[in-house]
Every structure is written in C-alpha cells, then in structure tokens.
Amino acid sequence: MPTTSSPFEYLIVFGIVFVAGVLTSVGFRHYTEKVRREAMSHA
C-alpha cells in the first residue's frame, strides 16, 4: 500500500525550502556587494 504524506509534512518541506531560498538570496546579495566594493576599490 502506498503511503501518503500529510499536508503538515508538505508545509514543513515548503517552509524549509522557502527559508533555504531566502538564505541563499541574502548570501548571494552580500557576496555581490562585497565583490562590487572590492572592484571599485581596485579600479
């Protein structure tokens, strides 16, 4: 018999993926700002 996931499990997975996406976006933004500052100081 196939097991079915509860809606609560889907909500937990969605929350984890959402938080991971936010953290990735914030980290990428900080990285690009750092690279931009370093490029401006070396120009």
Contact map, one row per residue, 1 for C-alpha under 8 A:
1110000000000000000000000000000000000000000
1111000000000000000000000000000000000000000
1111100000000000000000000000000000000000000
0111110000000000000000000000000000000000000
0011111011000000000000000000000000000000000
0001111111000000000000000000000000000000000
0000111111100000000000000000000000000000000
0000011111110000000000000000000000000000000
0000111111111000000000000000000000000000000
0000111111111100000000000000000000000000000
0000001111111110000000000000000000000000000
0000000111111111000000000000000000000000000
0000000011111111100000000000000000000000000
0000000001111111110000000000000000000000000
0000000000111111111000000000000000000000000
0000000000011111111100000000000000000000000
0000000000001111111110000000000000000000000
0000000000000111111111000000000000000000000
0000000000000011111111100000000000000000000
0000000000000001111111110000000000000000000
0000000000000000111111111000000000000000000
0000000000000000011111111100000000000000000
0000000000000000001111111110000000000000000
0000000000000000000111111111000000000000000
0000000000000000000011111111100000000000000
0000000000000000000001111111110000000000000
0000000000000000000000111111111000000000000
0000000000000000000000011111111100000000000
0000000000000000000000001111111110000000000
0000000000000000000000000111111111000000000
0000000000000000000000000011111111100000000
0000000000000000000000000001111111110000000
0000000000000000000000000000111111111000000
0000000000000000000000000000011111111100000
0000000000000000000000000000001111111110000
0000000000000000000000000000000111111111000
0000000000000000000000000000000011111111100
0000000000000000000000000000000001111111110
0000000000000000000000000000000000111111111
0000000000000000000000000000000000011111111
0000000000000000000000000000000000001111111
0000000000000000000000000000000000000111111
0000000000000000000000000000000000000011111
